[in-house]
Amino acid sequence: MAQTFELVSNDAELEAYTSPKDQQTAEELARKKAVKKRLEDYLEQAQLKRDLSDDEFWA
């Protein structure tokens, strides 16, 4: 009977696959990550604001 194994890559292997090969690509990736982080923070704050304003409306 055949056996199957699921291999989970460690962080170092994943980083090696996704790391950029040159400086320009590295800078673009860093910029995209920063923009994504800012957007997530903004959306989180907006959701929190909406949640708080809903609570005050019903209070």
All heavy atoms as TSV, in Angstrom:
chain	resi	resn	atom	element	x	y	z
A	1	MET	N	N	0.846	-1.187	0.000
A	1	MET	CA	C	0.000	0.000	0.000
A	1	MET	C	C	0.890	1.249	0.000
A	1	MET	O	O	1.869	1.316	0.728
A	1	MET	CB	C	-0.897	-0.026	1.240
A	1	MET	CG	C	-1.747	1.201	1.383
A	1	MET	SD	S	-2.779	1.164	2.839
A	1	MET	CE	C	-4.281	0.579	2.117
A	2	ALA	N	N	0.515	2.180	-0.792
A	2	ALA	CA	C	1.292	3.410	-0.899
A	2	ALA	C	C	0.981	4.342	0.256
A	2	ALA	O	O	-0.146	4.407	0.731
A	2	ALA	CB	C	0.977	4.106	-2.209
A	3	GLN	N	N	1.987	5.035	0.701
A	3	GLN	CA	C	1.809	6.014	1.764
A	3	GLN	C	C	2.058	7.400	1.195
A	3	GLN	O	O	2.943	7.596	0.371
A	3	GLN	CB	C	2.782	5.763	2.908
A	3	GLN	CG	C	2.509	4.492	3.648
A	3	GLN	CD	C	3.493	4.316	4.796
A	3	GLN	OE1	O	4.546	4.941	4.836
A	3	GLN	NE2	N	3.139	3.453	5.729
A	4	THR	N	N	1.263	8.341	1.649
A	4	THR	CA	C	1.478	9.722	1.236
A	4	THR	C	C	1.890	10.538	2.454
A	4	THR	O	O	1.418	10.299	3.557
A	4	THR	CB	C	0.208	10.333	0.618
A	4	THR	OG1	O	-0.847	10.264	1.570
A	4	THR	CG2	C	-0.199	9.593	-0.635
A	5	PHE	N	N	2.775	11.460	2.220
A	5	PHE	CA	C	3.259	12.334	3.286
A	5	PHE	C	C	3.026	13.770	2.865
A	5	PHE	O	O	3.264	14.131	1.717
A	5	PHE	CB	C	4.769	12.133	3.525
A	5	PHE	CG	C	5.107	10.775	4.051
A	5	PHE	CD1	C	5.497	9.764	3.197
A	5	PHE	CD2	C	5.033	10.522	5.400
A	5	PHE	CE1	C	5.815	8.515	3.673
A	5	PHE	CE2	C	5.352	9.273	5.896
A	5	PHE	CZ	C	5.736	8.261	5.033
A	6	GLU	N	N	2.571	14.561	3.806
A	6	GLU	CA	C	2.437	15.990	3.555
A	6	GLU	C	C	3.632	16.678	4.190
A	6	GLU	O	O	3.875	16.532	5.383
A	6	GLU	CB	C	1.147	16.527	4.185
A	6	GLU	CG	C	0.130	16.930	3.180
A	6	GLU	CD	C	-1.083	17.537	3.842
A	6	GLU	OE1	O	-1.014	18.726	4.194
A	6	GLU	OE2	O	-2.053	16.822	3.999
A	7	LEU	N	N	4.370	17.376	3.385
A	7	LEU	CA	C	5.527	18.094	3.896
A	7	LEU	C	C	5.180	19.562	4.055
A	7	LEU	O	O	4.635	20.180	3.151
A	7	LEU	CB	C	6.711	17.948	2.940
A	7	LEU	CG	C	7.207	16.516	2.717
A	7	LEU	CD1	C	8.323	16.513	1.693
A	7	LEU	CD2	C	7.674	15.908	4.025
A	8	VAL	N	N	5.502	20.091	5.199
A	8	VAL	CA	C	5.263	21.501	5.467
A	8	VAL	C	C	6.609	22.212	5.423
A	8	VAL	O	O	7.535	21.844	6.145
A	8	VAL	CB	C	4.594	21.696	6.847
A	8	VAL	CG1	C	4.383	23.163	7.144
A	8	VAL	CG2	C	3.288	20.926	6.899
A	9	SER	N	N	6.701	23.191	4.559
A	9	SER	CA	C	7.948	23.943	4.427
A	9	SER	C	C	8.177	24.803	5.656
A	9	SER	O	O	7.226	25.334	6.245
A	9	SER	CB	C	7.898	24.833	3.198
A	9	SER	OG	O	7.684	24.058	2.048
A	10	ASN	N	N	9.436	24.966	6.016
A	10	ASN	CA	C	9.718	25.870	7.130
A	10	ASN	C	C	9.826	27.303	6.600
A	10	ASN	O	O	9.828	27.542	5.400
A	10	ASN	CB	C	10.973	25.437	7.886
A	10	ASN	CG	C	12.220	25.489	7.039
A	10	ASN	OD1	O	12.253	26.151	6.012
A	10	ASN	ND2	N	13.254	24.798	7.465
A	11	ASP	N	N	9.933	28.240	7.494
A	11	ASP	CA	C	9.956	29.656	7.114
A	11	ASP	C	C	11.158	29.998	6.229
A	11	ASP	O	O	11.041	30.818	5.316
A	11	ASP	CB	C	9.966	30.546	8.359
A	11	ASP	CG	C	8.635	30.506	9.095
A	11	ASP	OD1	O	7.629	30.143	8.462
A	11	ASP	OD2	O	8.612	30.838	10.294
A	12	ALA	N	N	12.284	29.393	6.473
A	12	ALA	CA	C	13.484	29.696	5.677
A	12	ALA	C	C	13.285	29.259	4.229
A	12	ALA	O	O	13.671	29.979	3.300
A	12	ALA	CB	C	14.700	29.008	6.275
A	13	GLU	N	N	12.666	28.107	4.022
A	13	GLU	CA	C	12.417	27.646	2.659
A	13	GLU	C	C	11.419	28.547	1.950
A	13	GLU	O	O	11.595	28.903	0.790
A	13	GLU	CB	C	11.889	26.212	2.668
A	13	GLU	CG	C	12.925	25.186	3.063
A	13	GLU	CD	C	12.333	23.795	3.209
A	13	GLU	OE1	O	11.106	23.675	3.392
A	13	GLU	OE2	O	13.108	22.829	3.139
A	14	LEU	N	N	10.366	28.931	2.648
A	14	LEU	CA	C	9.373	29.815	2.044
A	14	LEU	C	C	9.980	31.165	1.702
A	14	LEU	O	O	9.698	31.733	0.649
A	14	LEU	CB	C	8.178	30.000	2.978
A	14	LEU	CG	C	7.295	28.772	3.173
A	14	LEU	CD1	C	6.225	29.056	4.216
A	14	LEU	CD2	C	6.672	28.332	1.874
A	15	GLU	N	N	10.813	31.676	2.573
A	15	GLU	CA	C	11.462	32.965	2.326
A	15	GLU	C	C	12.384	32.874	1.108
A	15	GLU	O	O	12.459	33.787	0.300
A	15	GLU	CB	C	12.253	33.405	3.557
A	15	GLU	CG	C	12.845	34.784	3.448
A	15	GLU	CD	C	11.801	35.886	3.368
A	15	GLU	OE1	O	10.716	35.724	3.919
A	15	GLU	OE2	O	12.104	36.919	2.732
A	16	ALA	N	N	13.062	31.753	0.956
A	16	ALA	CA	C	13.955	31.574	-0.189
A	16	ALA	C	C	13.172	31.552	-1.495
A	16	ALA	O	O	13.626	32.069	-2.509
A	16	ALA	CB	C	14.746	30.287	-0.027
A	17	TYR	N	N	11.996	30.966	-1.476
A	17	TYR	CA	C	11.172	30.927	-2.688
A	17	TYR	C	C	10.621	32.299	-3.048
A	17	TYR	O	O	10.475	32.633	-4.216
A	17	TYR	CB	C	9.993	29.968	-2.518
A	17	TYR	CG	C	10.379	28.514	-2.502
A	17	TYR	CD1	C	9.910	27.680	-1.503
A	17	TYR	CD2	C	11.199	27.969	-3.482
A	17	TYR	CE1	C	10.247	26.338	-1.480
A	17	TYR	CE2	C	11.547	26.631	-3.462
A	17	TYR	CZ	C	11.063	25.818	-2.462
A	17	TYR	OH	O	11.398	24.503	-2.440
A	18	THR	N	N	10.280	33.076	-2.050
A	18	THR	CA	C	9.610	34.346	-2.306
A	18	THR	C	C	10.536	35.548	-2.269
A	18	THR	O	O	10.102	36.655	-2.562
A	18	THR	CB	C	8.490	34.576	-1.279
A	18	THR	OG1	O	9.045	34.578	0.029
A	18	THR	CG2	C	7.435	33.492	-1.380
A	19	SER	N	N	11.792	35.353	-1.905
A	19	SER	CA	C	12.694	36.497	-1.816
A	19	SER	C	C	13.064	36.993	-3.212
A	19	SER	O	O	13.298	36.203	-4.112
A	19	SER	CB	C	13.955	36.136	-1.037
A	19	SER	OG	O	14.682	35.160	-1.730
A	20	PRO	N	N	13.103	38.301	-3.372
A	20	PRO	CA	C	13.446	38.877	-4.675
A	20	PRO	C	C	14.922	38.648	-5.002
A	20	PRO	O	O	15.757	38.513	-4.120
A	20	PRO	CB	C	13.144	40.357	-4.507
A	20	PRO	CG	C	13.129	40.591	-3.049
A	20	PRO	CD	C	12.757	39.305	-2.385
A	21	LYS	N	N	15.190	38.627	-6.294
A	21	LYS	CA	C	16.552	38.342	-6.752
A	21	LYS	C	C	17.404	39.600	-6.929
A	21	LYS	O	O	18.610	39.523	-6.964
A	21	LYS	CB	C	16.510	37.582	-8.076
A	21	LYS	CG	C	15.718	36.304	-8.014
A	21	LYS	CD	C	16.334	35.330	-7.044
A	21	LYS	CE	C	15.506	34.056	-6.998
A	21	LYS	NZ	N	15.562	33.369	-5.747
A	22	ASP	N	N	16.788	40.765	-7.077
A	22	ASP	CA	C	17.569	41.988	-7.250
A	22	ASP	C	C	17.015	43.101	-6.351
A	22	ASP	O	O	15.961	42.977	-5.758
A	22	ASP	CB	C	17.612	42.430	-8.715
A	22	ASP	CG	C	16.237	42.722	-9.287
A	22	ASP	OD1	O	15.237	42.614	-8.552
A	22	ASP	OD2	O	16.159	43.070	-10.467
A	23	GLN	N	N	17.750	44.183	-6.256
A	23	GLN	CA	C	17.419	45.274	-5.335
A	23	GLN	C	C	16.110	45.970	-5.704
A	23	GLN	O	O	15.309	46.292	-4.836
A	23	GLN	CB	C	18.565	46.286	-5.302
A	23	GLN	CG	C	18.370	47.398	-4.298
A	23	GLN	CD	C	18.363	46.905	-2.864
A	23	GLN	OE1	O	18.964	45.889	-2.550
A	23	GLN	NE2	N	17.677	47.604	-1.998
A	24	GLN	N	N	15.888	46.194	-6.990
A	24	GLN	CA	C	14.675	46.896	-7.411
A	24	GLN	C	C	13.428	46.093	-7.044
A	24	GLN	O	O	12.454	46.646	-6.527
A	24	GLN	CB	C	14.697	47.158	-8.915
A	24	GLN	CG	C	13.467	47.918	-9.400
A	24	GLN	CD	C	13.478	48.155	-10.900
A	24	GLN	OE1	O	14.380	47.695	-11.590
A	24	GLN	NE2	N	12.492	48.862	-11.393
A	25	THR	N	N	13.460	44.804	-7.267
A	25	THR	CA	C	12.328	43.949	-6.918
A	25	THR	C	C	12.122	43.933	-5.410
A	25	THR	O	O	10.990	43.946	-4.933
A	25	THR	CB	C	12.559	42.519	-7.446
A	25	THR	OG1	O	12.866	42.579	-8.839
A	25	THR	CG2	C	11.344	41.657	-7.249
A	26	ALA	N	N	13.200	43.932	-4.656
A	26	ALA	CA	C	13.113	43.957	-3.194
A	26	ALA	C	C	12.450	45.248	-2.721
A	26	ALA	O	O	11.604	45.227	-1.821
A	26	ALA	CB	C	14.499	43.814	-2.585
A	27	GLU	N	N	12.812	46.370	-3.317
A	27	GLU	CA	C	12.220	47.653	-2.937
A	27	GLU	C	C	10.731	47.696	-3.282
A	27	GLU	O	O	9.924	48.191	-2.502
A	27	GLU	CB	C	12.965	48.795	-3.611
A	27	GLU	CG	C	14.362	49.002	-3.066
A	27	GLU	CD	C	15.174	49.991	-3.885
A	27	GLU	OE1	O	14.679	50.491	-4.913
A	27	GLU	OE2	O	16.322	50.261	-3.484
A	28	GLU	N	N	10.373	47.172	-4.454
A	28	GLU	CA	C	8.960	47.146	-4.843
A	28	GLU	C	C	8.148	46.270	-3.896
A	28	GLU	O	O	7.044	46.638	-3.492
A	28	GLU	CB	C	8.819	46.636	-6.275
A	28	GLU	CG	C	9.288	47.602	-7.328
A	28	GLU	CD	C	9.253	47.016	-8.734
A	28	GLU	OE1	O	8.722	45.901	-8.905
A	28	GLU	OE2	O	9.758	47.682	-9.653
A	29	LEU	N	N	8.700	45.121	-3.537
A	29	LEU	CA	C	8.014	44.222	-2.621
A	29	LEU	C	C	7.841	44.875	-1.248
A	29	LEU	O	O	6.763	44.795	-0.645
A	29	LEU	CB	C	8.790	42.916	-2.498
A	29	LEU	CG	C	8.164	41.826	-1.656
A	29	LEU	CD1	C	6.807	41.412	-2.215
A	29	LEU	CD2	C	9.086	40.618	-1.578
A	30	ALA	N	N	8.879	45.542	-0.768
A	30	ALA	CA	C	8.798	46.225	0.523
A	30	ALA	C	C	7.752	47.337	0.480
A	30	ALA	O	O	6.983	47.519	1.438
A	30	ALA	CB	C	10.160	46.788	0.904
A	31	ARG	N	N	7.699	48.085	-0.624
A	31	ARG	CA	C	6.706	49.152	-0.762
A	31	ARG	C	C	5.290	48.578	-0.777
A	31	ARG	O	O	4.392	49.086	-0.112
A	31	ARG	CB	C	6.955	49.951	-2.037
A	31	ARG	CG	C	6.099	51.205	-2.146
A	31	ARG	CD	C	6.311	51.932	-3.452
A	31	ARG	NE	N	5.814	51.199	-4.602
A	31	ARG	CZ	C	4.521	51.087	-4.934
A	31	ARG	NH1	N	3.610	51.655	-4.191
A	31	ARG	NH2	N	4.162	50.415	-6.002
A	32	LYS	N	N	5.102	47.488	-1.510
A	32	LYS	CA	C	3.780	46.868	-1.564
A	32	LYS	C	C	3.344	46.361	-0.198
A	32	LYS	O	O	2.186	46.498	0.188
A	32	LYS	CB	C	3.771	45.715	-2.575
A	32	LYS	CG	C	3.794	46.180	-4.005
A	32	LYS	CD	C	3.808	45.009	-4.969
A	32	LYS	CE	C	3.900	45.479	-6.410
A	32	LYS	NZ	N	3.923	44.349	-7.346
A	33	LYS	N	N	4.286	45.779	0.556
A	33	LYS	CA	C	3.969	45.300	1.899
A	33	LYS	C	C	3.595	46.459	2.813
A	33	LYS	O	O	2.672	46.360	3.618
A	33	LYS	CB	C	5.147	44.529	2.487
A	33	LYS	CG	C	5.305	43.153	1.901
A	33	LYS	CD	C	6.475	42.431	2.543
A	33	LYS	CE	C	6.661	41.044	1.967
A	33	LYS	NZ	N	7.780	40.323	2.576
A	34	ALA	N	N	4.306	47.582	2.685
A	34	ALA	CA	C	4.015	48.747	3.515
A	34	ALA	C	C	2.641	49.321	3.179
A	34	ALA	O	O	1.875	49.680	4.079
A	34	ALA	CB	C	5.095	49.807	3.331
A	35	VAL	N	N	2.323	49.393	1.893
A	35	VAL	CA	C	1.017	49.907	1.481
A	35	VAL	C	C	-0.090	48.989	1.977
A	35	VAL	O	O	-1.106	49.444	2.500
A	35	VAL	CB	C	0.954	50.056	-0.061
A	35	VAL	CG1	C	-0.470	50.311	-0.533
A	35	VAL	CG2	C	1.879	51.176	-0.515
A	36	LYS	N	N	0.110	47.696	1.858
A	36	LYS	CA	C	-0.891	46.735	2.326
A	36	LYS	C	C	-1.106	46.868	3.831
A	36	LYS	O	O	-2.241	46.854	4.306
A	36	LYS	CB	C	-0.444	45.316	1.985
A	36	LYS	CG	C	-1.439	44.262	2.401
A	36	LYS	CD	C	-0.979	42.871	2.027
A	36	LYS	CE	C	-1.983	41.851	2.509
A	36	LYS	NZ	N	-1.519	40.486	2.344
A	37	LYS	N	N	-0.020	47.022	4.581
A	37	LYS	CA	C	-0.113	47.167	6.038
A	37	LYS	C	C	-0.872	48.436	6.405
A	37	LYS	O	O	-1.740	48.422	7.287
A	37	LYS	CB	C	1.299	47.188	6.645
A	37	LYS	CG	C	1.328	47.409	8.121
A	37	LYS	CD	C	0.825	46.210	8.869
A	37	LYS	CE	C	1.029	46.430	10.361
A	37	LYS	NZ	N	-0.065	45.913	11.133
A	38	ARG	N	N	-0.562	49.551	5.719
A	38	ARG	CA	C	-1.275	50.810	5.995
A	38	ARG	C	C	-2.753	50.677	5.676
A	38	ARG	O	O	-3.611	51.178	6.410
A	38	ARG	CB	C	-0.659	51.955	5.196
A	38	ARG	CG	C	0.662	52.427	5.752
A	38	ARG	CD	C	1.083	53.793	5.219
A	38	ARG	NE	N	0.703	54.086	3.872
A	38	ARG	CZ	C	1.511	54.074	2.810
A	38	ARG	NH1	N	2.768	53.759	2.954
A	38	ARG	NH2	N	1.062	54.391	1.613
A	39	LEU	N	N	-3.080	50.018	4.563
A	39	LEU	CA	C	-4.471	49.829	4.183
A	39	LEU	C	C	-5.204	48.975	5.209
A	39	LEU	O	O	-6.329	49.303	5.607
A	39	LEU	CB	C	-4.561	49.186	2.797
A	39	LEU	CG	C	-5.968	48.893	2.283
A	39	LEU	CD1	C	-6.789	50.171	2.175
A	39	LEU	CD2	C	-5.912	48.178	0.953
A	40	GLU	N	N	-4.577	47.902	5.656
A	40	GLU	CA	C	-5.199	47.058	6.671
A	40	GLU	C	C	-5.431	47.832	7.958
A	40	GLU	O	O	-6.485	47.712	8.586
A	40	GLU	CB	C	-4.340	45.825	6.935
A	40	GLU	CG	C	-4.359	44.821	5.802
A	40	GLU	CD	C	-3.355	43.699	5.984
A	40	GLU	OE1	O	-2.486	43.795	6.876
A	40	GLU	OE2	O	-3.439	42.726	5.219
A	41	ASP	N	N	-4.458	48.647	8.367
A	41	ASP	CA	C	-4.608	49.462	9.573
A	41	ASP	C	C	-5.748	50.462	9.410
A	41	ASP	O	O	-6.553	50.658	10.323
A	41	ASP	CB	C	-3.316	50.201	9.900
A	41	ASP	CG	C	-2.218	49.267	10.384
A	41	ASP	OD1	O	-2.534	48.108	10.738
A	41	ASP	OD2	O	-1.048	49.702	10.380
A	42	TYR	N	N	-5.813	51.101	8.245
A	42	TYR	CA	C	-6.872	52.075	7.977
A	42	TYR	C	C	-8.245	51.407	8.021
A	42	TYR	O	O	-9.175	51.931	8.637
A	42	TYR	CB	C	-6.638	52.733	6.618
A	42	TYR	CG	C	-7.775	53.624	6.199
A	42	TYR	CD1	C	-7.915	54.904	6.737
A	42	TYR	CD2	C	-8.725	53.199	5.281
A	42	TYR	CE1	C	-8.965	55.723	6.367
A	42	TYR	CE2	C	-9.782	54.008	4.903
A	42	TYR	CZ	C	-9.898	55.262	5.444
A	42	TYR	OH	O	-10.937	56.069	5.086
A	43	LEU	N	N	-8.368	50.255	7.378
A	43	LEU	CA	C	-9.655	49.564	7.357
A	43	LEU	C	C	-10.052	49.082	8.745
A	43	LEU	O	O	-11.235	49.118	9.114
A	43	LEU	CB	C	-9.610	48.385	6.374
A	43	LEU	CG	C	-9.478	48.775	4.909
A	43	LEU	CD1	C	-9.313	47.530	4.051
A	43	LEU	CD2	C	-10.671	49.590	4.444
A	44	GLU	N	N	-9.069	48.658	9.529
A	44	GLU	CA	C	-9.347	48.236	10.900
A	44	GLU	C	C	-9.857	49.416	11.731
A	44	GLU	O	O	-10.829	49.289	12.480
A	44	GLU	CB	C	-8.082	47.655	11.522
A	44	GLU	CG	C	-8.279	47.101	12.901
A	44	GLU	CD	C	-7.005	46.506	13.472
A	44	GLU	OE1	O	-6.139	46.065	12.680
A	44	GLU	OE2	O	-6.877	46.503	14.699
A	45	GLN	N	N	-9.215	50.580	11.581
A	45	GLN	CA	C	-9.655	51.769	12.306
A	45	GLN	C	C	-11.055	52.202	11.863
A	45	GLN	O	O	-11.884	52.598	12.681
A	45	GLN	CB	C	-8.664	52.922	12.103
A	45	GLN	CG	C	-7.369	52.728	12.841
A	45	GLN	CD	C	-7.554	52.735	14.348
A	45	GLN	OE1	O	-8.375	53.468	14.882
A	45	GLN	NE2	N	-6.810	51.887	15.015
A	46	ALA	N	N	-11.327	52.129	10.565
A	46	ALA	CA	C	-12.639	52.502	10.050
A	46	ALA	C	C	-13.709	51.570	10.601
A	46	ALA	O	O	-14.801	52.016	10.982
A	46	ALA	CB	C	-12.640	52.476	8.524
A	47	GLN	N	N	-13.421	50.274	10.652
A	47	GLN	CA	C	-14.384	49.317	11.198
A	47	GLN	C	C	-14.618	49.592	12.679
A	47	GLN	O	O	-15.755	49.564	13.155
A	47	GLN	CB	C	-13.879	47.886	11.000
A	47	GLN	CG	C	-14.839	46.828	11.495
A	47	GLN	CD	C	-16.142	46.819	10.718
A	47	GLN	OE1	O	-16.134	46.940	9.505
A	47	GLN	NE2	N	-17.244	46.693	11.410
A	48	LEU	N	N	-13.554	49.890	13.409
A	48	LEU	CA	C	-13.684	50.197	14.830
A	48	LEU	C	C	-14.534	51.441	15.033
A	48	LEU	O	O	-15.407	51.478	15.899
A	48	LEU	CB	C	-12.293	50.389	15.449
A	48	LEU	CG	C	-12.248	50.683	16.939
A	48	LEU	CD1	C	-12.842	49.538	17.734
A	48	LEU	CD2	C	-10.810	50.944	17.373
A	49	LYS	N	N	-14.304	52.451	14.203
A	49	LYS	CA	C	-15.098	53.680	14.284
A	49	LYS	C	C	-16.572	53.397	14.033
A	49	LYS	O	O	-17.445	53.892	14.745
A	49	LYS	CB	C	-14.587	54.676	13.241
A	49	LYS	CG	C	-14.310	56.044	13.771
A	49	LYS	CD	C	-13.871	56.955	12.660
A	49	LYS	CE	C	-12.563	57.588	13.047
A	49	LYS	NZ	N	-12.143	58.617	12.125
A	50	ARG	N	N	-16.852	52.588	12.996
A	50	ARG	CA	C	-18.238	52.227	12.684
A	50	ARG	C	C	-18.868	51.462	13.836
A	50	ARG	O	O	-20.009	51.729	14.208
A	50	ARG	CB	C	-18.301	51.377	11.414
A	50	ARG	CG	C	-18.510	52.211	10.183
A	50	ARG	CD	C	-18.685	51.345	8.978
A	50	ARG	NE	N	-17.335	51.232	8.410
A	50	ARG	CZ	C	-16.789	50.158	7.906
A	50	ARG	NH1	N	-17.464	49.055	7.825
A	50	ARG	NH2	N	-15.569	50.179	7.450
A	51	ASP	N	N	-18.124	50.523	14.402
A	51	ASP	CA	C	-18.658	49.737	15.508
A	51	ASP	C	C	-18.966	50.618	16.713
A	51	ASP	O	O	-19.994	50.458	17.363
A	51	ASP	CB	C	-17.677	48.636	15.906
A	51	ASP	CG	C	-17.552	47.548	14.854
A	51	ASP	OD1	O	-18.423	47.492	13.948
A	51	ASP	OD2	O	-16.592	46.769	14.929
A	52	LEU	N	N	-18.078	51.559	17.014
A	52	LEU	CA	C	-18.301	52.447	18.152
A	52	LEU	C	C	-19.471	53.394	17.892
A	52	LEU	O	O	-20.253	53.665	18.800
A	52	LEU	CB	C	-17.036	53.255	18.466
A	52	LEU	CG	C	-15.896	52.442	19.077
A	52	LEU	CD1	C	-14.671	53.324	19.228
A	52	LEU	CD2	C	-16.291	51.837	20.406
A	53	SER	N	N	-19.611	53.889	16.692
A	53	SER	CA	C	-20.705	54.800	16.404
A	53	SER	C	C	-22.042	54.066	16.432
A	53	SER	O	O	-23.047	54.626	16.851
A	53	SER	CB	C	-20.509	55.494	15.066
A	53	SER	OG	O	-20.613	54.556	14.007
A	54	ASP	N	N	-22.073	52.794	16.035
A	54	ASP	CA	C	-23.301	52.017	16.136
A	54	ASP	C	C	-23.701	51.820	17.586
A	54	ASP	O	O	-24.876	51.894	17.930
A	54	ASP	CB	C	-23.134	50.644	15.455
A	54	ASP	CG	C	-23.080	50.746	13.950
A	54	ASP	OD1	O	-23.460	51.804	13.419
A	54	ASP	OD2	O	-22.681	49.747	13.317
A	55	ASP	N	N	-22.732	51.572	18.463
A	55	ASP	CA	C	-23.037	51.381	19.877
A	55	ASP	C	C	-23.619	52.648	20.485
A	55	ASP	O	O	-24.547	52.582	21.270
A	55	ASP	CB	C	-21.767	50.995	20.657
A	55	ASP	CG	C	-21.324	49.566	20.333
A	55	ASP	OD1	O	-22.132	48.818	19.760
A	55	ASP	OD2	O	-20.174	49.233	20.650
A	56	GLU	N	N	-23.079	53.803	20.127
A	56	GLU	CA	C	-23.595	55.059	20.666
A	56	GLU	C	C	-24.996	55.346	20.157
A	56	GLU	O	O	-25.817	55.920	20.845
A	56	GLU	CB	C	-22.655	56.202	20.288
A	56	GLU	CG	C	-21.305	56.109	20.998
A	56	GLU	CD	C	-20.332	57.147	20.498
A	56	GLU	OE1	O	-20.720	58.003	19.679
A	56	GLU	OE2	O	-19.170	57.090	20.919
A	57	PHE	N	N	-25.289	54.934	18.920
A	57	PHE	CA	C	-26.611	55.161	18.352
A	57	PHE	C	C	-27.676	54.412	19.132
A	57	PHE	O	O	-28.765	54.924	19.383
A	57	PHE	CB	C	-26.628	54.739	16.881
A	57	PHE	CG	C	-27.966	54.903	16.226
A	57	PHE	CD1	C	-28.420	56.153	15.827
A	57	PHE	CD2	C	-28.792	53.812	16.016
A	57	PHE	CE1	C	-29.644	56.312	15.230
A	57	PHE	CE2	C	-30.034	53.959	15.426
A	57	PHE	CZ	C	-30.467	55.199	15.031
A	58	TRP	N	N	-27.370	53.199	19.532
A	58	TRP	CA	C	-28.353	52.357	20.205
A	58	TRP	C	C	-28.344	52.566	21.730
A	58	TRP	O	O	-29.206	52.051	22.426
A	58	TRP	CB	C	-28.117	50.883	19.908
A	58	TRP	CG	C	-28.307	50.568	18.457
A	58	TRP	CD1	C	-27.343	50.297	17.557
A	58	TRP	CD2	C	-29.548	50.552	17.736
A	58	TRP	NE1	N	-27.897	50.092	16.315
A	58	TRP	CE2	C	-29.248	50.243	16.404
A	58	TRP	CE3	C	-30.866	50.773	18.092
A	58	TRP	CZ2	C	-30.215	50.140	15.423
A	58	TRP	CZ3	C	-31.846	50.668	17.109
A	58	TRP	CH2	C	-31.515	50.356	15.801
A	59	ALA	N	N	-27.425	53.317	22.254
A	59	ALA	CA	C	-27.335	53.492	23.714
A	59	ALA	C	C	-28.408	54.425	24.232
A	59	ALA	O	O	-29.001	55.200	23.601
A	59	ALA	CB	C	-25.960	54.043	24.067
